[in-house]
Amino acid sequence: MTDRTSYATGAQPVAQPCTARTRHDWRLEGLIAHLPKSIRAVVRWLRLPSSKFVRIPAGILLIAGGVFSILPFLGIWMLPLGIVLLAEDVPWLRRVTDKGLDWIERRRPHWFSHPAC
């Protein structure tokens, strides 16, 4: 099936990741694509290299909020989001995040839409 045919039928073309770095970005971008539009823009902005000084404190605050998830306005969802944000700048956290993304991809492949590299 050519790209033109896939667009005509409404099917998304599936591209395979190019390298380890782009594979990480490719999978995160697939997950981000499922977020609401307003949140999607903020998360993409936070992942930009120029947003480093906002991303690191935001990641730490999200992790702290996840630890205190028994409080009514905080939730456990904050913990993985904070880890993913910090993983952009901490190499050993990136490896942990990649293992987590591998696990999710094996069990829930439909969570990932696959944008082109």
Secondary structure, DSSP 8 states (H G I E B T S, - for coil): --HHHHHHHT--------SHHHHHHHHHHHHHTTS-HHHHHHHHHHHSGGGHHHHHHHHHHHHHHHHTTTSTT--TTHHHHHHHHHHTT-HHHHHHHHHHHHHHHHH-GGG------
